[in-house]
Amino acid sequence: MPQATALKPDQTWQRTTQLEALKDADVDVLVIGGGASGVGVLLDALSRGLSAALVDRQDFMAGTSSRSTKLIHGGVRYLEQAFKGLDYGKYELVKEALAERKRMLNMAPHLAWPLTLITPAKSLIGLPYYRFGLGLYDLLSGSERLGKSRIESKIELKRACPSLDMKPLKGGVSYMDGQFDDARFGIAMVRSALEQGGLAVNHTRVDDLIIENGKVRGAHCTDLLGQTRLTIKAKAVINCTGPWTDHLRTMADPDAKPMMTVSSGIHLLLNKNLLPEGRGILIPETDDGRVLFMLPWLGKTLVGTTDDPAELHDHPRASQDEVDYLIKHINEWLIDPIALADVSATFSGLRPLVSNPEGGSTSNLSRDHLIRDDNGLTTLTGGKWTTWRRMAEDCMDTVVKSANLKAGPCKTQTLRLPGANGDEAEARLALKTLPEDIATYLWQAYGDRAHLVMQQGSSKRLVEGAPYIEAELSWALNYEGACKPEDVLNRRMRVGMLDEKVSQQIRDRLETVLKAA
Ligand SMILES: Cc1cc2nc3c(=O)[nH]c(=O)nc-3n(C[C@H](O)[C@H](O)[C@H](O)COP(=O)(O)OP(=O)(O)OC[C@H]3O[C@@H](n4cnc5c(N)ncnc54)[C@H](O)[C@@H]3O)c2cc1C
């Protein structure tokens, strides 16, 4: 078993130390894939007292997990489907996700927060219909309720989104869900795992699986930055590769039948502030039957999403057609339309969906998770970000039995992530010395570790008018496992996904820091 020393909060995250410990390692659990599902399993295994390691071919969270709509939700739409189709399974799914929603908000309140959303209604019948549905959503939340849904007047609606075309609207219904910074939440999960003695390396690909007596017993990997080979043995190997699930399954069983479909979902970030009160808008139906969101997110307006059949791609990008689709459909609801010039960034994510054997539209496929075994390779796939903890718990319950592991119970229910598990006072005091926009930004990104970030260098702005500071570059590289410019810009600082122009300006400075390192 590799001897990993649990990191202390102020200790650097040395990728080389992690790699060294993983070379010829023998662990209880090896997780392949460092998105929400994989890091969830890593945390779950550690909480049960098992030794556990994780590898990801790209950066942690570089797949679908940094490309979501950023909602922590039970799924209002699934509730509607549950009632329309008298589907008890879907009802249970919503209830379970609502319980997980509250847990995520408690884990890292700086990275996950409650959000009010308003659904505008075009007909008078629409108002009581939405009110009833969202009232049920409140009811299902039970003691985990974040706030009460209610009917909003046209005046309230106009205040929340002054650009809305009010003429066809009769009012709206507001309700509460959660919102989060998906990539930073995920990176905090990885750091938490390292602080519990787990091992995790990014940019390390599983090339093939070790198979002994017909059973998967580990993996051969390549560190893509140093080109060294690793042989990691494990009592249980878990495939959490999201859209790439079938690739790994065929390594375990060349005859494994493909079970995944992917669809692409894109988002736009707007420079225009469409939501001055910080409340989101849920557009209940486009003319092709989709739900769209306009959400406040890290100082921008986030618009999404689409759902189109797609090809597997390591770096999916929003196509012009997808961007045009979103602009067209959002503009149908606005009096003050948005234009391409208002878009500061776009991103695209691949939904890992369990295949529909009957074929047909991908938006009808199940979002529930699936656990299956192929010659000892356990696959965990599907589900959603919100339910990562529950998915991991289900998966590890199965694996503990099938691999006969000596493990305690899952203890992730009350986990607090780095940034939310220390003493706030020191960070709050340090932030008082900074301009308000920088202090607010640093708190939201780093929570009670903001002062440790500030200690890494200067608090000078990297770009005039934006809150990013120089010290963050060194923090991302030395304390949060970033290796490449994209790791820093897209998944530690998020600027790459918020504003491509500002990101480009920071990239030049970052490349100088990387060369000097
Ligand atoms: C457009 C969109 C919007 C969404 N919005 C929401 C939302 O608002 N709320 C919500 O709860 N959920 C949302 N979801 C769902 C959620 O984002 C996903 O369910 C979740 O991120 C899936 O995580 P994952 O870990 O399974 O996959 P991924 O995040 O894709 O992780 C898989 C990882 O496996 C790695 N990998 C692949 N092959 C190998 C290999 N050979 N060796 C090593 N590593 C490998 C990849 O590099 C990748 O990092 C959304 C999804 C999409 C697409």
The ligand as an SDF file (V2000), in Angstrom:
LIG
                    3D

 53 58  0  0  0  0  0  0  0  0999 V2000
  -24.7910   20.8080  -20.5210 C   0  0  0  0  0  0  0  0  0  0  0  0
  -24.8750   20.1100  -19.1940 C   0  0  0  0  0  0  0  0  0  0  0  0
  -25.4660   20.7450  -18.1250 C   0  0  0  0  0  0  0  0  0  0  0  0
  -25.5470   20.0990  -16.8900 C   0  0  0  0  0  0  0  0  0  0  0  0
  -26.0720   20.7810  -15.8530 N   0  0  0  0  0  0  0  0  0  0  0  0
  -26.1600   20.1900  -14.6480 C   0  0  0  0  0  0  0  0  0  0  0  0
  -26.6450   20.9330  -13.5370 C   0  0  0  0  0  0  0  0  0  0  0  0
  -26.9510   22.1250  -13.6250 O   0  0  0  0  0  0  0  0  0  0  0  0
  -26.7230   20.2810  -12.3510 N   0  0  0  0  0  0  0  0  0  0  0  0
  -26.3820   18.9730  -12.2020 C   0  0  0  0  0  0  0  0  0  0  0  0
  -26.5400   18.4540  -11.1020 O   0  0  0  0  0  0  0  0  0  0  0  0
  -25.8880   18.2610  -13.2360 N   0  0  0  0  0  0  0  0  0  0  0  0
  -25.7470   18.8380  -14.4490 C   0  0  0  0  0  0  0  0  0  0  0  0
  -25.2290   18.1570  -15.5030 N   0  0  0  0  0  0  0  0  0  0  0  0
  -24.7740   16.7790  -15.3020 C   0  0  0  0  0  0  0  0  0  0  0  0
  -23.3680   16.7240  -14.6960 C   0  0  0  0  0  0  0  0  0  0  0  0
  -22.5400   17.7590  -15.1790 O   0  0  0  0  0  0  0  0  0  0  0  0
  -22.7450   15.3690  -15.0140 C   0  0  0  0  0  0  0  0  0  0  0  0
  -23.6360   14.3620  -14.6170 O   0  0  0  0  0  0  0  0  0  0  0  0
  -21.4330   15.1430  -14.2780 C   0  0  0  0  0  0  0  0  0  0  0  0
  -20.5820   16.2450  -14.4270 O   0  0  0  0  0  0  0  0  0  0  0  0
  -20.7730   13.8930  -14.8260 C   0  0  0  0  0  0  0  0  0  0  0  0
  -19.5560   13.7260  -14.1550 O   0  0  0  0  0  0  0  0  0  0  0  0
  -18.6320   12.4710  -14.4440 P   0  0  0  0  0  0  0  0  0  0  0  0
  -17.5870   12.4570  -13.4140 O   0  0  0  0  0  0  0  0  0  0  0  0
  -19.4680   11.2590  -14.5810 O   0  0  0  0  0  0  0  0  0  0  0  0
  -18.0000   12.7460  -15.9000 O   0  0  0  0  0  0  0  0  0  0  0  0
  -16.8590   13.7630  -16.3480 P   0  0  0  0  0  0  0  0  0  0  0  0
  -16.9010   15.0260  -15.5960 O   0  0  0  0  0  0  0  0  0  0  0  0
  -16.9250   13.8840  -17.8340 O   0  0  0  0  0  0  0  0  0  0  0  0
  -15.5070   13.0350  -15.9320 O   0  0  0  0  0  0  0  0  0  0  0  0
  -14.9740   11.9490  -16.6490 C   0  0  0  0  0  0  0  0  0  0  0  0
  -13.4610   12.0360  -16.5630 C   0  0  0  0  0  0  0  0  0  0  0  0
  -12.8900   10.8100  -17.0280 O   0  0  0  0  0  0  0  0  0  0  0  0
  -11.6220   11.1090  -17.5800 C   0  0  0  0  0  0  0  0  0  0  0  0
  -11.1390    9.9970  -18.4290 N   0  0  0  0  0  0  0  0  0  0  0  0
  -11.6840    9.5390  -19.5860 C   0  0  0  0  0  0  0  0  0  0  0  0
  -10.9460    8.5180  -20.0730 N   0  0  0  0  0  0  0  0  0  0  0  0
   -9.8960    8.3160  -19.2240 C   0  0  0  0  0  0  0  0  0  0  0  0
   -8.7900    7.4370  -19.2050 C   0  0  0  0  0  0  0  0  0  0  0  0
   -8.5670    6.5260  -20.1680 N   0  0  0  0  0  0  0  0  0  0  0  0
   -7.9020    7.5200  -18.1800 N   0  0  0  0  0  0  0  0  0  0  0  0
   -8.0870    8.4410  -17.1840 C   0  0  0  0  0  0  0  0  0  0  0  0
   -9.1360    9.3060  -17.1710 N   0  0  0  0  0  0  0  0  0  0  0  0
  -10.0320    9.2580  -18.1650 C   0  0  0  0  0  0  0  0  0  0  0  0
  -11.9000   12.3980  -18.3610 C   0  0  0  0  0  0  0  0  0  0  0  0
  -10.7090   13.1260  -18.6140 O   0  0  0  0  0  0  0  0  0  0  0  0
  -12.8760   13.1380  -17.4370 C   0  0  0  0  0  0  0  0  0  0  0  0
  -12.2400   14.1050  -16.6160 O   0  0  0  0  0  0  0  0  0  0  0  0
  -25.0830   18.7810  -16.7450 C   0  0  0  0  0  0  0  0  0  0  0  0
  -24.4860   18.1360  -17.8290 C   0  0  0  0  0  0  0  0  0  0  0  0
  -24.3600   18.8050  -19.0350 C   0  0  0  0  0  0  0  0  0  0  0  0
  -23.6850   18.1430  -20.1810 C   0  0  0  0  0  0  0  0  0  0  0  0
  1  2  1  0
  2  3  1  0
  2 52  2  0
  3  4  2  0
  4  5  1  0
  4 50  1  0
  5  6  2  0
  6  7  1  0
  6 13  1  0
  7  8  2  0
  7  9  1  0
  9 10  1  0
 10 11  2  0
 10 12  1  0
 12 13  2  0
 13 14  1  0
 14 15  1  0
 14 50  1  0
 15 16  1  0
 16 17  1  0
 16 18  1  0
 18 19  1  0
 18 20  1  0
 20 21  1  0
 20 22  1  0
 22 23  1  0
 23 24  1  0
 24 25  2  0
 24 26  1  0
 24 27  1  0
 27 28  1  0
 28 29  2  0
 28 30  1  0
 28 31  1  0
 31 32  1  0
 32 33  1  0
 33 34  1  0
 33 48  1  0
 34 35  1  0
 35 36  1  0
 35 46  1  0
 36 37  1  0
 36 45  1  0
 37 38  2  0
 38 39  1  0
 39 40  1  0
 39 45  2  0
 40 41  1  0
 40 42  2  0
 42 43  1  0
 43 44  2  0
 44 45  1  0
 46 47  1  0
 46 48  1  0
 48 49  1  0
 50 51  2  0
 51 52  1  0
 52 53  1  0
M  END
$$$$
